[in-house]
Amino acid sequence: MARAQSPIKVHEATREKVRYAALMAGLKQAELVERAVDEYIERHRDQFAQRMEAAQQALLGGKTSALAYSLGVEDADVQRVGGVSADQLGSSRKPRRATSNHASSPDGQSARGSHSRASAAVKTKPNSTSRRRSSTTRPSVA
């Protein structure tokens, strides 16, 4: 299976360490980095699981908990500085987007152009003739 090429940005000293370590291990640099990342993830799996659990609890705990988690503080700290106001405790759903039937332009026209096309044509400017293409014609294809 071909490996994807995706360069990563590291300090020059780190790049040299990878180069030398790969040379000493008889591996390609990409193989060494892949093994190192796999090993790191395996060694820190419990820490990652704890962080995921904390994030999940913050999301399930409501807006105050989510805000506290994102700021790296306790729920009590958020409450102490004013908490989350009652008008912010409403539904966490995103507002509905306007559909093309409800959206309107500054002129009051709907996105589909409910005014007659003739009135819209009157408001348009004629195309400028100062930037026409070259006068040379292309040979026709027979």
C-alpha positions as a printed Julia matrix, in Angstrom:
142×3 Matrix{Float64}:
   0.0    0.0     0.0
   1.42   3.39   -0.97
   1.98   5.85    1.83
   0.47   9.28    1.68
   2.9   12.16    1.46
   2.12  14.7     4.16
   5.03  16.75    5.48
   4.97  17.82    9.11
   6.61  20.95   10.48
   9.18  20.33   13.18
  12.27  22.11   14.42
  15.44  21.42   12.51
  16.95  19.69   15.56
  13.98  17.29   15.68
  14.28  16.64   11.96
  17.94  15.69   12.46
  17.02  13.35   15.35
  14.46  11.63   13.13
  16.96  11.32   10.32
  19.67   9.81   12.52
  17.3    7.51   14.42
  15.81   6.2    11.17
  19.29   5.61    9.79
  20.37   3.72   12.92
  17.15   1.65   12.99
  17.35   0.84    9.3
  13.96   2.48    8.66
  12.68   5.2     6.43
  11.98   8.46    8.27
   8.23   8.08    7.65
   8.28   4.57    9.14
  10.11   5.8    12.24
   7.65   8.67   12.75
   4.7    6.32   12.24
   6.03   3.87   14.84
   6.85   6.67   17.26
   3.34   8.13   17.01
   1.75   4.7    17.46
   3.9    4.07   20.54
   3.1    7.49   22.0
  -0.64   6.96   21.55
  -0.44   3.52   23.16
   1.51   4.84   26.15
  -0.9    7.74   26.7
  -4.17   5.95   25.93
  -5.43   6.29   29.54
  -4.72  10.02   29.58
  -6.58  10.48   26.28
  -9.55   8.5    27.65
  -9.65  10.7    30.78
  -9.66  13.87   28.69
 -12.43  12.53   26.46
 -14.48  11.63   29.54
 -13.98  15.12   31.0
 -15.06  16.74   27.72
 -18.12  14.51   27.53
 -19.12  15.34   31.12
 -18.69  19.05   30.41
 -20.95  18.84   27.37
 -23.56  16.84   29.24
 -23.38  19.24   32.22
 -24.89  22.18   30.34
 -23.66  25.54   29.17
 -21.97  26.51   32.42
 -19.98  23.27   32.5
 -19.08  23.54   28.82
 -17.92  27.13   29.27
 -15.89  26.23   32.35
 -14.28  23.3    30.53
 -13.38  25.4    27.48
 -11.82  28.07   29.72
  -9.98  25.54   31.89
 -11.71  26.65   35.1
 -14.2   25.15   37.56
 -17.98  25.56   37.25
 -17.92  27.59   40.48
 -15.55  30.11   38.88
 -17.98  30.68   36.01
 -20.82  31.15   38.5
 -18.7   33.51   40.64
 -18.11  35.91   37.74
 -21.73  35.99   36.7
 -22.42  32.57   35.26
 -24.49  32.08   32.18
 -27.51  34.39   32.05
 -31.06  33.07   31.83
 -31.49  34.24   28.22
 -28.42  32.18   27.3
 -29.87  29.02   28.86
 -32.37  28.49   26.06
 -32.21  25.84   23.45
 -28.73  24.98   22.29
 -29.98  24.43   18.74
 -28.57  26.62   16.06
 -31.0   29.17   14.62
 -32.74  28.08   11.46
 -31.29  29.41    8.26
 -33.55  31.42    6.03
 -34.59  29.58    2.91
 -34.5   31.2    -0.48
 -38.23  31.93   -0.17
 -37.7   33.89    3.05
 -34.42  35.59    2.3
 -34.6   38.98    0.72
 -32.24  41.36   -0.94
 -31.8   45.0     0.11
 -34.34  46.02   -2.56
 -36.97  43.79   -0.99
 -36.8   41.2    -3.72
 -36.72  37.58   -2.72
 -33.7   35.54   -3.68
 -35.76  34.08   -6.52
 -36.64  37.54   -7.87
 -40.36  37.98   -7.23
 -40.42  41.34   -9.04
 -40.77  41.27  -12.76
 -37.65  40.67  -14.74
 -38.24  43.88  -16.68
 -37.88  46.04  -13.56
 -34.76  44.12  -12.62
 -33.33  44.73  -16.08
 -33.85  48.47  -15.71
 -31.71  48.5   -12.57
 -28.74  46.8   -14.18
 -25.88  48.72  -15.7
 -24.89  48.12  -19.29
 -21.64  46.23  -19.71
 -18.59  48.4   -20.14
 -17.0   48.25  -23.57
 -13.59  49.52  -22.44
 -12.26  46.06  -21.64
 -13.2   44.0   -24.62
 -11.24  40.98  -25.66
  -8.69  41.18  -28.4
 -10.12  41.86  -31.84
  -8.35  38.85  -33.27
 -10.72  36.08  -34.14
 -10.11  32.45  -33.53
 -10.11  30.12  -36.5
 -13.36  28.25  -36.79
 -13.36  24.52  -36.32
 -14.71  22.74  -39.38
